[in-house]
């Protein structure tokens, strides 16, 4: 049973009422006691552990600090996926008390009227700049929050000259624990299994959305993200401080960032080295000559290309973003982090006028549509987002997402023509002469193939929202002349017309979710060969669900070949955190968003009790889950309890299949596991784990791939393809042209040429076994909530007989 993990009501209430300034509580929160005995003392994946501050102690400590100071504002600005409060502490000199709204309004002048903002700064040299510090987005990297708590106490209570000078020039915003779930459970990820520091392009989690709201509220000049643990990346270089190595994302105004990011990093390094005598361990006292600064000390390997990381995302809001990786998980690591942040605060204080001038210039370039360091035409004049009248849900989701990210969207009041194409009234437009054009472009562009630009990438290299969410965003390289009004939010509402039966097109996540909602309500639903659905019920039986879905559905004749569906129970193999990652979590979220009843089952549970009561079994994640022996102490709790359980696992899966169950493998790891289980005789080919991106795919367009075309797209992460096929049904192949790899990074490997992309060209990427209900999906159909457009491959595979 899932335990409820939320903080003590008494502590929380006293914290909120005792703060000296007005506090805010975002959202309804049910306060219950935390069972502190459930809080972990450390992680088996950490080489060191120490007596860090437990999450249950943090609220009480903030309460104590706030009672001692008139500089502190404490807020709970949301809750984590498991219900823990997200604390934000804002500290400023008393003369700023009550002026935060005015200061934020002046900040917003930067991207409404940047020249006015610049003039105001010149006339008011005592202005204050916001600096934001994010505590422990990875739960096992405990030192970040501990350093943050020490800094909060210092700036709330101390009166030395250095403290006062920093507060005279800066407003300090501390997001105290970005990942409370992970801190309590000693996991890198949150309670949904999502690595929050990979979530900033899609923002699927409440913790990520809270940070986005903070960033758009304050538009900080400096953003620091606290992490661990990195040591000896260079000779006697302990810890890591960004800026990063190339490749840099081409949508940044990187020249403006780079002017100050390196000196900021070196100021942090200098502060650490100036305190070297006070460290205790020999790593710091005897073997530390500085910190590893990727841009200064290396050529590749620690890039800032994808906007999925918190500091990289913050850079699109004009911040000098930096990840700080402490060397060790101990008190010395806390001291290193504390000193690094102090170095940045001193640097900000000394250079704020010049630094903010560059930040304003970022927005000025956007407004003036003037990007001097970019290739001609890199930024289009506008993106046009037409709407599907029957299923507008995908485009509406995109529009709301853009607006939430401070990107201006307008809607056409009448029909118009742009780029030689006609568009209807109601079409959405993102004009690119706006302050945060860089963020708009990185979300809406197709991406690029950077396979030859660098030997390796740190994480994903392609993420096009139109291509991976499935909406149309057409770039136009000319002025768009149209009467349009600004959009603040889209609240789509579905509707039913006619008497039924009703056609529900297999067009989106919302459409499939509607089907599953109706099935759970007992409404008869059928599915045709093209994947479309038919609800056989009166309008009043389906209208409430349709209204909530946002779809417009009408009466249609049910094809003779349509097959009746039933509400299915889906099991997904649970990766509890092998290698610090819940590898199944993205697919689990996809299945939930599609409306399926999803239950996580561990390898031990499948081995001991089988899959009785389930209709579908999904394996998505590392093949290491079914390794008979786990060599890592940290991995042991997530796999089998003993080697013999692999045999019983196999037997139970085969029994499940023999009794009519359906098995679906998603991705490279699951495909390799399927081979180990003897459920396929295909050859499983994989590229390197560093390869990922958007690919051209030819789908058959019915059954498993209903709703997809022969000239279509997919997403791969550690690409996998299948050869040696006998009589298996091939439902999709990778594009059979040399340029089938559209965007991302998949470099040739001379030492392992079998992994190179030319070997994957035209090969099978979705297959169904001929003699058993086993489907292999080589595409990452549920990757980190990135791939909405591919989610329907999962529902197709589940529904196809």
N, C-alpha and C positions, 0 to 999 in steps of 0.2 A: 504493500500500500504506500502511496506517495504521502510522505509526511508534510504537514503544513509548516513552513519555515518562515515566520515573520517575527519582527522584533517586539519587545515588550511594549504594551500600550502605555503603561505609566511613564516609562522612560521617554517614549516618543512624544507624548502629550506635554510632559514637563519641558522637553527640549523646545517644542514649538511655542509654548507660551512664555518661556523665559527669555527668548531672544530679544535684544534691546530694540530692534527695528521690526517693522511689520514682516511677518513670515507668511509663506504660502504653502498649502498642501494640495498637490495636484492629484486629482482623481480620488475615488472612494477607496479607502484602505481599511481593511479589517485588522485591527490590532490584536495580536495574540502573543502569548509568551513564547520565547525561543527556548527550545531545549538545548542548553549550552553543551550538554554532553554529546550532542550530535556534531558539534564543530570539530573539524579535524585539526590535529596539531601540526600537520605537515603533509608533504606529498612524497610518495615513493619515487616519483620521477625527479625529485630534487636531490642533488648530491649533498646539499647541506639543508638543515632545518634549524630554526631557532624559535624562541618564545615570542612570536609576533603578536600584535594586538588583535584579539578576536573581534569579529564583527559585532557580537553582542555587547562588547565594551565600548564601541565607538560612539553610540548615541549618548551614553552616560557621560563620556569624556567631553563631547561637544557641549553638552548641557552645562558641565562645570566651567568650561572655558567661557561660554557666552555670558555667564553670570558675573564674570570678572572684568568684562570689557564693553566699552561703548563703541567699539570699532567693528563689531561682528554682526553679520546677518546670517542666520541659519535657516535653510529651507529644505523641505522634502519635495522634490520636483517630479516625483514619479515613483514607480515601484518596479522591481526586477521581475523576471518571468516567474520567479517563485514567491513573489509577494514581499520581498524585502524593500525597505525605503531606500531611495537614492538621495543621499545628503549632498547639498551644495552649500558651501560656506563662502561668503563674500566678505572680504576685509578691506577696509579703506580708512583713511584718517577721518576723525570725527567731523571735519568741515565738509565732507562729502555726504554726510548723513542726510537721507531724504532726497538726494539729488540723482539717484541712480537712473531714474526715468529720463531726466534731462540729459545726462551723460550719454545714455543709450540713443536718445534722439539725435544728439550731435554726431554720434558714430554713424548713424544711418545717413546723415548728410553726405558721408563719403561716397556713397553710391547713388545718391539722388542728385546732389550738386557738389561734386568734389572740389571745385574751385572755391566755393563758399566755405567748405570745411577747411581747406588750406588757409584761407584768409583768416578764419577764426583762430586757428592754431597760431598763426603769426602774431595775432593781437593778444593772445592769452597764453604766454609761454609757461604758465603754471598748470596747464591742462594735465589731466591724468589719463594714462592708457591702460586698458584692461589686459591683464596677463592671466591666462587660464592654465591650470595644472590639473591633469587627469590622473587619478589614483588607481593603479592596479586593475587595468582592463582585463588582464589575465590573472585568474584567481590564485594560481600557484606562485605568482611573482609578488610576494607579500610585502617586500621592502618599500614599494612605491607608496602605499597608503600609510605605512609607519612614518616615512619621511614627511608626507603631507601633514600628518597629525602633529608632528614636531614643529613644522613651519606654521601651522595654524596657531599653535600655542604661543610661539614666539611673536608673531605679528599681531596677535590679539592682546598680549600682555606686556611686552618688553618696550622700553623707552630709550634704548641706546641710539646714538646718532645715526648709525647705519640703518636700523629699523625704521626710524622716522623719515629718513631721506627716501627710502624705497616707498613708503606709504604716501609721502608727499607727491610722488610722481606716478604711482601705479595703483590700480584697483586689482586686487588679487581674487580670482575666482577659483576655488578648489572644488572639483568634483571628487568627493572624498574617496568613495569606493565605486568605481564604474561597474564592477562585477561582484555584487554581494553574494550571489549564488556560488560563484567559484571560490570566493574567500572562505565561505562556510564549509563547502565540500572539498576544498583543496583540489579543484579542477581548473584547467586552463579556460574552459568554456563556461557558458551560463547554464541555467537549469534546462534549457531546451537543447543543449548540446551544441550550441553555435559559438564559434570563436568570434567574439564581438569585434575584434580587430581585423576582421575580414568582411564586415557587414555594412560598410559605409557607402556602398553604391546602391544597395537594395534596401537597407534599413528595415530589416524584417523583425527586429527585436525591440522591446520597449526601452531597453537600456541605450540602444543606438539612437532611437528617436529622441530620447531625452537629451543626449549629447548634441544632436543636430539642432534641437530647439535652443540649447544654451549657446551654441556657436552663432546661430542667426540672431539671437537676442543681443549678444555682446559684440560680435565681430572682433574678437581679441586681436591685439597686435602680435602677441607671442602665444604659442600653444606648445606645452610640454607634456609628453606622454611617458609615464613611468613604467619601466619594464626591467627584466633580468632574464637570463644571466649570461654575460658575454665576457670572456677573458682570453688574453693572449691571441687575439686576432692578428696582432702585429707583435714583434718582439717587445716584451715588457709594456705593452699597451693594454691597460686593464679597463674594461667597460667599453661602451660604445656610445657615441654622441653623433646624431645626424647633423649636417646634411649628407645626402646619399651619393652613391656612384651613379653614372649613367646606366641605362637610358632614363632620361627625365621625360615625363609626359609632355607631349607637344602642346597641350592645352594650357599649361602654366605660362605665366609671364616670368620665366625662370630667372632672367637676368636681374629683375628687381628683387626677387627672393635671395638670390645668390650674393648680392651686394653685402648683405648683413648676416646671412645664415652661418657662414663660416666663422666670422669673427665672434658671433654669439657662441658657437660651439667651442672655440678656443678660449673664450672667457670662462665657460663652464669648466673646461679642462684646467685652466690656471687656478681656479678656486679650489678644485680638488687637490691639485698638487701643493697648493699653499697650506693645506691642512694635513699633509702627509704624516707629520710627526705624531698626530693624534689617532691614527689608525692602529689597530692591534695586531692584525695578521701579517705574516711575512710577505704574502702576495702584494699587499699594499705598501708595507714599510720598505721592503727590500727589492721588490720586482715590479714596481710601478714607475714608469718614466713618462706616463701620459695616458690619454685615452685614444682609442681607435676612432678616428673621424673618417668615415668612408670616402667622402669627396676628396679629402686631403691625402689619405693614406692608401687608396686602392683605385683600380680602374673599373672593376665590375663586381657584381655579386651581392650588393646591398642597394637595390634600386628604389626609386620613389615613383615608379611608373603607374601602378594601378591606384585608383582613388578609394580602395577598400580599407586602407589603414587610417586610423584616426588623424595623425598629423598631416598625412597627404591630403585627406579630405579637407582639413582645416586650412590648408594652403590655398584652396579655391575661394576661401572667404578672406583672403589677404593676410593670413597669419604666417609668421615665421615659425612653421611647425617643425618639431624635432622629437624623435624617439630617443629616450635615454635608457640604456641597458646597463644596469649595475653589474659588477663582476660576480658577486656572491650573494647567497641567500642567508645573510647573518647581519649582525649589528654594524659590521664594517660596510656592508652593502647599503644599509640605511644611511650611514654617514656619507658615503660616496654620492648617493642620490640627493641628500639634503644639500651638500656642497654644490653639486651641479646646478640645482635649481637656484641657489643663491647667486651663483655666477651669472646665470641668465638674467636674474632680477637686477643685479648691479649693471649689467650691460644694457638692459632696457632703460634703466634710469639715466645712464650717461649718454645714450644715443637716441632717445625717443623721437626727437624732432626729425632727424634724418630718416629713421626707420619708418615713422608714420608717413613721411612724404612718399616713400616708395610704396607703402600700402595703398595710399590714396591714388597713386599713379596706376596701380593695377586696375582700379575701378574706372579711372579716367580713360584708360585705353579701351576698356570695354564699351563705355558710353559713346566714345568718339569713333568706334569701329576702326581703331588704329592699333595694329599689332606689329610693331616694327621688327621683331625678331622671328616672325613666323613667315612661312612660305605664302606667297600670293595665293589666295583662294582657300587657304586652310580653314578659315572661318567663313561659312556662308552668310549671306545677308539675313537669312531666316530659315527656320524649319517649319514646314507645313504639316499639320497632324489632322488628316481627314478622319471622319467618324463613321463607323459602320452603324447604320440606323437600327438594325435588328439587334446587334450586340455591341454596344458602345463601351462595354465595361473595361476592356483592356486600355483603350485610349483614355478613358476617364481616370483610371488608376494612374496612368503616366502623367496626366495633367496635374492631378493632386500631388503627386510625388515632386514634380518640378516646382510647384508653388511652395511646398513645404521647405524646399531647399533654396528659397529666396530667388527663384528664377521667375521672371515675369512672363505670363502667358496671356494672350488676348484671344478673343473669339470674334469671328467675322459676323457682322450684322447683315450682310447680304452676300450673294454669290460673287466670286471674283476669279481672276485668272492670274497665275504666277508660274514662272518657268515654263510657259507654254501649255500648262495644264489647267483645266477648269476645276474649281472647287465650290462646294455648296455653302450656303449660309450655315453658320454653326461650326464651321471648321476652326480648329485651334491653330494659333500661330505663335511661334517663339521667335521674336525679332532679336537679332544678335547684337544690336547696338545698345547693350545693357551692361550694367556694372559687373555682373558675374557671368559674363559670356564664356569664360573658360570652363566653369562648372557645367553650364548648359551644353557646351560642345562635347565635353567628355562623356556626358550622359547620352547624347543623341547621335554622335557620329558613328560610323561603321567600324572604326578601329583601323589597325594597320598590321601588316606582317613584319615583325621585328626579329625574325629568326636569324638574320644575318648581322644584326646590329650588336649583339652581345652574346657571349658564350652561354650564359645562364641567367635565369630570372628568379627572383625571390618567391613570387607567387603568380597569380593569374596575369595574363597579358592581353586579354580581350574581354569585353563586358557589355557590348552595345545593347542598351536597353530596348531600342526598337526591334532589333533582331532576336534578342533573347526573351523579351516579354511579348513580342508578336503584334506590335502596333506599327503603323506607317508614320515615318517622319522624313519628309522629303526635303533635302537641302535645296535652297534656291539662291543662286548667285546673282541676284539683281534686286533692286528695291521692290518691296511688296507694297502695292498701293491698294488699300482696302479700308473700309470703315469698320472699326473693331472696338470692342470694349474690354477692359481689363477683367480677368477672371480671378476671383479670390478663393473659390472652392467649387468643386463639381459634386453635386449630390444626385447621382442618377437614380431613377426609379423605374422599375420594370412595369409592364402592363400586358394584359391578356386581351386579345380580340377574337371574337367568334365563339362557337359553342363546343368546339373540340371534335375529335382528338387534336392535340396541340403538338406542333413540331418544335422541338428544342434543338437547334443546330449544335453540332459538335465543334464549337467555335472558340471556346475559352475555358479557363479554370472555373469561372462563375457558372457557365453552362453545365459543366459536369457536377459541380457542387449542387446546383439546383436539382439535377436528376437524382443524386443521392439523397437529398432532402425529401423529395417526393417519394422515393422508395421506402425511406424510413417511416413516412407517414401512411404507408399502405397504398399509395396511388400506383396503379399498374403502368409500367413503362416498358416500351419495346425499343430495340436498336436495330437499324438497318445495316447493310453491308458497307455503306459509306460512313458509318459511325454516328449518324444522326439519331435523335431520340424522339419518341412519340409518347406523350402522356395521355392515357385513355381515361379521362375523367371530365366532369363538368367544370366550367370556369371557376365556380365558387370554391371548388376543392383545391385548386392550384394557385389561385390569385394571390394569396398572401405570400407564398414562397416566391412566386415570380416577381412580385413587387419588390421584395428584398433583394432579388438577384440582380436587378438592373436591366434584364433582357426584355425585348419586345417580341412576344410570341403570338402566333396565330394558328388557325385551323389548317390541317393538312390531312390528306389521305394516308393511312398507314400502309406501307408496301407489304406485299404478300410474304416477302422473305424476312421481314423484321422478326427478331427473336425477343422473347420476353425476358426481362432482367429481374433479378432479385437483389435485395440488400445483402451485401457480402461482408464477411468478417475477414479482415486482413491482418496477418501477423508479419512483423518485420524483425529480422535478426538484429538484436541490440548489441552495439559496440559501446560498452560502458565508458570507454576512454582509453583505448589502446594507443600507445604512443602519444598520449595527451590529447587525442582527437576522438570525437564521436563520429566515426566515419559514416554512419547511417543517418545522421540527424537531418541532412538536407532532404533526402528522399522521404523521411518520416514527415517533415513539414509539408512537402508537396502532397503526399497522400492525404494528410489532414485538410489541407486547403481545397483539395478536390472533393472533400466531404465523406471520405471513407471512414469506417470504423477501424481504427488502427491500434493494434496491441504490440508492444515491444516484448520479444521473447529472447532470453539469453541462450548462448550455446548450451549451457548446462541444462536449462529447462527443456530445450528441444531434445537433448540426449536422454533425459530422465522421464519426461512425461509426454513427449511427442507433440504433434500438432492437432490433436483432437479438438474439434469445434471450430476450426478455421477453414475457410474456403481457399485462401490465397496465402502463399508464403513468399515474402520478398527478401532477397539477400542483396544488400547494397552497402559496400564498404570493404574493408581490408580482408584479404584472404587469410591474414594472420589470425583471425578470430577462430578458425577451426584447426589451427596448428595443434598437433597432439601434445606438444610440450612448449611452454612459454619460458624463454631463457631470461627475460627481463622481469625483475621483481615487481616493477610497476604494472606490467601487463597481466600478471598471473590471475588476478581476481576477475578479469573480464573474459577469459577463455575457459577451456575445459578444466575440471577439477582433477582429472587423471587421464592418461593417454588413451585408455580403453573407451572413453566416451565418444571418440571420433567414430568408432564402429557403430555404437548405438545411435548416434546422430544420423549417420548414413542410413541405417535401417529404418529409423522413424520417418525420415524424409521420403524414402522409397515407399513406405507403407502409406504415407499421406498421398503420394502421387497415384498409387495403385487404387486408392479409394476415391479417385476423382478430384484430388486437389490440384492446384495450379502453382507452379514454381516460376518466379521471375528473378533473374539476375540483372543487376544494373551496374555497369562500369567494369573497369579492368579487374579490380580485386575480386569482385563477385564472380566474374567470368572464370578467373583462375580457380576459385573455390569450387565452382560448378564442375570443373574438370577433375579436381581432387575427389569430389563426391561421386564421380562416375556417371554424372547425369548428361554428359555430352562427350562425343568422340571427336568434336571439331578441334582444330589447332587454334590455340589462343595466342595471338600475337600482340605484344604490347610495346609501346614506345617508352621513353624515359619518364620518370615521375615529374620531371621539370617541364614537360611538353604540355601545352594546353592552348585552346583557342576555338574560334568559330570556323566551321568547315561546311563545304557544300555537301549536300546529301540528296540522293535520289530515293524517294520513298515510293512504295507500291501504291499507296493511297487508299487502301481498304484494310479492313480487319485491324491488325495491330497498328498500322500506320494511317488509319482513316483520318482525313482532315489535313493531310500533308501531301506535298506535290513532288514530282520528279525533279524539279529544279528548286530545291529548298535548302534549309540550313539546319545545323546541329551544333552541339558544343561538346568538346572532348577535354578531359583532364587525365593525364596519363592515357593517351589514346590506345584503344584496343580494336582489333579487327579479327575476323574469323576466316580461316582457310581450311582446306581438307574436308569440305562439306560433301555429304553424300546425297541423301534425299531430303535434307532439311529445307524448310520453306525460308527463302531469303526475302525479308520484308523491306530491307533498306540497304543501300550500299553507299560508301563514300563516293564523292564525285569522281568521274572517270576522266579528269583533265588535270594537267600539271598544276594548275593554280587552284586546286580544290581547297587548299588551306587559305582561308580568307583573311583572318586576323589572329594575332597571338604570337607565340614563340614555340617553334618546333624545329630546332636546329639539327643538321646532319651530325651523326656521331660516327667518326671514322673507326673507332675501336669496336663499335657494335652497329654495323651498317644495317642489320636486320630491323633496327628500330626506326630507320629513316622513313620520312613520309612518302617517298616514291613507292615504297613497298606496300603502303596502305591504299594507294590510289585505286579507286574502283572496287575495292574489296568489301565483303559483307560486313555490315555493322549492326544489323538486327536480324536475328534468325530464330526460328521456332523448330524445335526438334520434331521429327516426323512421327516417332512412336510413343511419345509421352508429352504431357502438357508442360514443357519446359521452354521458356523464352529467354534468350540472351539479348540484352539491350546494351550495346557498346557505348552509346552516347550517354553523357551525364544528364539524364532526364530530370533529376531532382537536385542539382548542384546548388547548395547553399542558398536556396530561395532565389537564385539568379535566373533560372531557366523556365519561367512561367510558360513560355511558348512550347516547351517540350514536355510539360507535365502530362499532357493528354496522351503521350506515348504510354505512360503508366496506366491511365484509366482504360485506354484501348486494350492493352495487354490483359488487364484484369477482366474486362467485359467480353473479350473475344473468346468464343467457345473453341 
